[in-house]
Amino acid sequence: MIPLRPEMKHGMDGEIARLQQGGRQRRRLTVALGAIGGTVLGAGVLLGLWGAAPPAARSEATPPPVLPAPPANGVIGFVVQNFVPPVVPGMDACPHGTAPRLREQYLRTLTPAEQAQLRLKENEKKLTELWHAYAFGPNGTNICSQPDRFDHAPYPAVESKLGIGLDLDHDAGGKATASTCAHDNFQSPAGDHGIDNQEYRAMGCTLEMRGLDGNGGDALSGMKQFHNSGEWTQVILLKGVDSLVNDDDVEVVYANTADRPELDSKGNFLRGVSFSVNDTGVRHRNVLRGHIHNGVLTTDPADIRLAQTWGQGGARDIRGNRSQYHFEEGRLRLEFQPDGSLRGVVGGYRPIHDVIISPSLGGAGSALAAGIDCAAELATLKKMADGMRDPQSGQCTAVSSAMRIEAIPAYVNDLPVPARRAMR
């Protein structure tokens, strides 16, 4: 029989008892949401949003489609109806399979003979006890609430050369920036080079992002529900637009709204609904400088923050755990569509711990119910970090990241001018 190591047993009994008594709802929530942390939706959702394959990015040589003229006042509003991590479908990215769950991680610490013994049907109860204990450390720590207290090997990373995102480590003139660490770039499916998305490289083989078939991940509808409920819905407001084809100076307000979208019978957002920008509580209002070229809107690098909340179970009062999407040196690349919508990407550098904030908040439930090895995820993200280099240590503290956006026309009311002035 394989003994329970003292450091594994310490603090475990009370935690498991607490979860068994009052944690059933928390475990169910963790299974549905615990691994979201910004990277939960897989290619199954992506295929549903974008068709059989991701749309090709519009190149300099490709003329834009026929686009409508902007309103006379130059103000155009949108509500973001889809906000998902971009995944290139298929298992070519993960030739060794998806990242192991915590149960398998524990078994890999044992000899082949010990593994074979524990995999026997009669030892299933003992195996469960042992791998559950593997999630705990001294002083009541657990692998997801305190992942930095556990020394686990990194997960297998994405090996494919294909990835979706933005070139973040070069300025508009093509000059390399000084705040990055060495890393390999992706090539987009459309053929664009220099794509930075180390979050995808680190997390793209986890079951939260990619299913066993290379498509859908574990939580296909979680983030969609947050946007549908108004808990962290996003709006985009363009000001000073003279043309959707070429315009050198556009003000872009990328913000949260407290308003709930109106949905059709299939759960799709209705067009032309009114929303108001909101920056109270956990919500944010970002003002960016934009440029339109060949029907593509891009923005200059700037700090972008957007709302996240976890564990509120659909409550409109945002009473759950509060966090945020924080894109340092963030920027947008959005293509105008003939039907008036926008499609594209928001990218930037995300602080390492932000990427796994949701399973961290889920704590032991994320490990025991969802099988997430948060320590391995953290180790992988640290290994892949490529942004916001600390001048003292020389280590990068953030990973390049991207989220795919689809936004449809809406009426967006900005904050009153006196309120905007007070913010500054």
N, C-alpha and C positions, 0 to 999 in steps of 0.2 A: 504494500500500500504506500502511496506517495504522501509524505507528511505535509501538513500545512505549515508553511514558513512563518515564523513569529511576526516578521514585519508585515506579512500579508494579512494575518489574522487580526492584528492590532487595530482596533477601531471599526472592524467590520461588523461584528455582531449587532451592535446598537444601530448602525446605519441600515442594515438589512431589515431589522425589526421595524424601524421607523418607516421604511419604504413599504413593507408588507401591510402595516396598519393603516397608514394614511396616504400612501403614495401611488395608489392605482391610477388615479386621474393623471398624476404627474408623469407616470410611465407611459400612459397612452399618449399624452401630449408630446413626450420626448420622441416616441416612435414616429409621430406625424411631423414634428417640427424640430426635434432636438438637434438634428444635423444640418439645419438650414444654414445659419451663419453666413448667408450670402452665396452658398454654393450647393444648393440642394436640388435644383431642377435639372433633369438630364435631357438627353437628346430626344426622348419621347415627347416632352413638352415642346422642345425646339421644332420638331417636325410638325407638330400640330399648329404651331404659330406661324411657321414660315413655309410650309409645303414640304415637298419631297426632299428638298435640299436647301441649305441656307442660301439666301440670295447673294449673288455676286456683288461686291462693292463697285460702285461706279468709278471708273478710271478717268484720268485726265483726257484721254482720247475718246471716251464715250460721250456722245452728246446727251444731255438730259432729256427725258421725255417731255412732251408738251405739258407745261405747268400753268396753273391758273395765275392770273394777276393778283397781287396782294390787295387788301382793302385800301381805300383811299387814305385812311388814317395810319396805315403802315403797322397796325397792331394785329397779331394773329395768336390765338390761343390753342392749346392742346392739352389733353389729359393722357397720361401714360397708362395704357391698358395692359402692357406686357413688359416685364422687367426681369430678365432671367440670365443666368450665366451661359455664355455661348459655348456649346460643346460640338465638336466635330464628331458625328456619329461613327460607330464601328469600333471593333476591338483592335485595330492596327495600333492605336495609341497605347494599348495595354496588352502587349503580347503575352505577358505572364499572368494575365487575369486581373480581376479587381483586387483592391487592397483587402487583406484579411480582416475579419472581425476579431473582437477581443478574445473570443474563445480560441480561435486558431492562433492568435498571437501568443497566448499562454502555452498552448501545446508545443509551439516551436521552441520554447525554452527547455523542453525535456528531451531526453534521449529517445531514439526510435522505439526502443522496447517499452519505455514508460508511456509513450504516446499510444502504442498499440494496446497496452493494457487498459488505459483509460477510455479508449474508443469502444471497448466492449459494452454491449447493451447493459449488462449487469452493473457496470461502473458509471452509468450515466449520471446518477445522483451525485456521486463523488466528484466527477468531472465538473459538474455545474458548481458545486461548492468551491472547488479549487480555482476555476477561472473567475468566478465572482470575487474570490479573495484577492485575485491578481489586480483587481481594480482599486484596491485600498493600500494605504501606506501608514506610517506612524502618525500618531496624534490626530487620527480621524481624517486624514487627507484622502482624497480620491482622485482618480486619474483624469477626470474631466474638470473638476473645480480647481485643482492645483496641478495642471499637466507639467509644469516646469519642475515639479518635485520628483518626477519619474524619468528614469533614463531608458528610453525605448528607441530602437532603431527606426529610421525614417521609413515611411511607406514607399512602395514602388511608384515611380513618377511616370508621367506621360512620356513615351518615347517617340511618338510621331513628330514629324517636322511641321505638321499642320496645326494651326491655332488661330483663333479669332480675337482681335483686339486692336490696339493702336500702337504706333511707334511713339513711345513716351520718353525715350532717352536721347532724342534729337530735337533741336528747336526748329522753328519754321524754315530756317535757312539750311537745315541739314547738319548743323554743328552739334557734336556730342555734348551732352550735359556732364557736369562734374560730380553729381551726387548719386551715381549708380555704382553697382558692383558688377563684376564680370558675369555674364550669363549667355546662354544660347538664345537666339531669337527664333520665333516661329515664322512660317510663311502662311499667309491666309489661303483658304481654298480658291480664292479668286486670283492668286498669284502675287499679292502684295508681300514685300519683304520687310524685315525689321520689326515684326510684331512682338510686342512685349506683353506677356500674360503668364507670369510665373505662378499666380494663384491656380490657373488651370493646369500648369505643369505639375504642381504639387498635389492638387486635389482631384485631378481629372480621372483618376483610376479608383476613386472611392465609390462605394455603392450609393452614396448620397447624390453623386453627380452622374454616375454611369451605371446602368444596370448590367446584369450578367450577359445580356445579349448585345451590349454596346450602345443601347439606346436609353430608355427611361431610367431615372434614378428612383430613390426610395420615397420621395415626397413630391409627387407630381403637381399637387394643387396647393401646397402650403403658401407660397408667396403670392399666388394669384388671389387667394382668399384675403390676405392682408390688404391688397390694393382694392379689392371689391368692397371691403367693409368700411373704407375711409380711414382706417387706422394709420396707414402710412402711404396713402395715395399721393402721386406726384403730378404736377402740372408744369407745362412749359409755356412761357409767354414771350413772344418776340415783339420788339418795338423798333420803329424806324426802318421797316422793311420797304425798300423801293422796288425790289425785284426778287423773285424766287430763283432766278438763274444766276445773277451776279450782283452782289452788293457788298461793298468793302467794310461797312460799319453797321452792325446790328446789335442792339442790346438784348441779351438773353437772360430771362429770369427763369431759373430752374428751382422749383420750390415744392413744398408739401402743402396739401390742403386738408382741412378737417371734414370736407364734404364727401358724402358717400356717392359713388357713381350710380347712375341708373342703368339697369341691366335688362337685356332682352330675355326671351324664354330659354336661350341657350347659354346664358351667363356672359354674353359679350356686352361691352360697354356701348351705350347709345351715344350717337354723335350729337353735338350741339347742346349739351347739357352745361349749365353754369356752375362754376367753381370759384372759390375765393382763396387767394394765397393766405397761408397761415404760418406764423413763425413762433407761436407760443408753445410752451411745454417742450416736447421733444422734436417739434417740427422746425424746418429750416427754410430760409429764403436765400438762394445764391444768385448773385448778379455777375454775369459773364460777358465778355466782349466777343462778338461773333463776326464771322465773315462768310459770305455765300459765294461759292465759285463753282460754276458748271452744275448748279442745282444741288450742291452739297454745302451744308452749314457746318462750320467748324468753329471752335472757341479757343481762345488763348488759355494757357495753363493757369489754373487758380484753385484754391481750396474749395472743395465741394462736399457738403454735408447733407445727408438725407435721413429721414426718420427710420428707426427700427424699434419695435417693441415685441416682447416675447412673453407668452404665458397668459395673455389676457382673455383667451378663449372667445374672441369675437366682441368683447366689450368696446363700446365707442369712447369710453372715458380714458383710454390708454392707461390702464392701471397695472399693466404687466411690467416686467423688467425692461428698462429702457437702455437702448444703445443706439448706434447710428452707422450708416454707411459713410465712411470718411475717405474720400479720394483726394490724397495730397497730390499737388500738381495735376489736378483733374481737368479733363476736357471732354467735349462732345464732338462726335462726328455723325451728323444726321442727314439723310437724303430725303428731299421732298419727293412725294409720290403724286401721280396724276390725280388720285382720288382725294388729295388734300391731306393725307396722313404723312407721318414721318417715320423713317426706319433707320436705325443705326446703332451706335455704341456710345456708352459713357465709360471712360477709362481713367486710371490714375493709380497711385500707389496707396495700398491699404496697410495700416499697421498690422503686424503679424497676428497679434492676439485678437484683433477685430474679426479676422476671418473665421475663427472658431468660437466666437462669443456665445452663440446659441447653445451648442453642446456644453460649453463651460458653465453656462447658467443652469442647464439641466442637471449638472453634477453627476452623482452616482447613477441616476436614472438613465442618462445618456449612455453610460458604459454598460449597465446591467440589462436594460430593456432594449436598447438599440445596438449594443455591441460595438460602440465607437471607441477606438483607442485614441483619445485626445492627445496623449503624450507623443504617439507616433506622428499624428498630424502636425503637432507643434514642431517636432524635430524636422519634419519634411519642409515645412514653411520656412524655418530658420535656414535650412540648407539652400533653399531656392531664393531667399530674399535678395532683391536686386535694386531696391530704392531707398531713398532717405538715409544715406550713409552717415553714420555718426563720425564727426571729425576727430573725436578723441580715440575711439576704438578702431575706426576704419571698417566697422561692421555695418551692413545694411539692416535697417529696422522695419522695412516694409516690403511688400511684394507687389509687382505690377499686376493689375487686375482689369477686368472688363465686364460689363453687363450689357446685354443686348436690349434695346429699347424699341417698342412700337407705340406711337402716340397718335391719337385721332383728334380731329377738330373739336374744340370746345370753347365756350365763353369763359374766359379767365379774368377775374377781377383782382387787380393787384392791391397791396396794402395802400391806404391813403398816404398822400405825400408827407403830412406831418409825422406819421408813424415811421416812414422810411427814413426821414431825416433824424428822428430820435435814435434809430438803430446805429447811425454813423456816429 
